[in-house]
Amino acid sequence: MKKILIVGAHGTLGQAVSQALSHHQLIKAGSRRGDALVDLTDGDSIRALFERIGKVDAIISATGKLHFGPLAEMSAEQFRVGLKDKLMGQVELALIGQHYLNAGGSITLTSGIVSEQPIRFGSNASAVNSALEGFVRGAAAELDGGRRINVVSPNVLQESWEQYRDFFPGFEAVPAARAALAYVRSVEGVQTGQTLRVW
């Protein structure tokens, strides 16, 4: 049984991931509720979280805010929403978390299909998701002690389809439970530096 931190555990994807890994000891964290609270945009909050929970065997992030909107109207401030939250929030979780990760442990981040399949109004999401995948490739080359890092790239979820369908014409939504299997593969498998696509 592994001790696993799941950030964003109460979101649509996070709940499915928690269910798929329920045979392990889970610490469910979020910005507003959970076993522990954490603000991924605040490094001190991330450090405090790990000081509170101690060493873990796996770290999962299933969260991150992005800005969706037309490029012609997008401001740098709006673009920074995704950079500060989904990108740097997850990167900092990994940077700090690596020091609290047991040997042989894993880190799993979340990107998304628009890193490779752009959508209208999604330039912020495409940039952020691509950067996360690049970070994971680079970080995997430097982790030691058998520690691994991967990123899951899910398609839009069936459970969120009504909310996002207008952004994803012609896309085939996937069930959250199917996306969750990639997190299981990352935690319990052997891959590292990989983008695990669920499309």
Secondary structure as UniProt FT lines:
FT   STRAND          3..7
FT   TURN            8..10
FT   HELIX           12..20
FT   TURN            21..23
FT   STRAND          25..30
FT   STRAND          36..37
FT   TURN            40..41
FT   HELIX           43..53
FT   STRAND          56..61
FT   HELIX           71..73
FT   HELIX           76..82
FT   HELIX           83..87
FT   HELIX           88..97
FT   HELIX           98..100
FT   STRAND          101..110
FT   HELIX           113..115
FT   TURN            120..121
FT   HELIX           123..140
FT   TURN            141..142
FT   TURN            145..146
FT   STRAND          148..154
FT   HELIX           158..160
FT   HELIX           161..164
FT   HELIX           165..167
FT   TURN            169..170
FT   HELIX           176..188
FT   STRAND          195..198
//
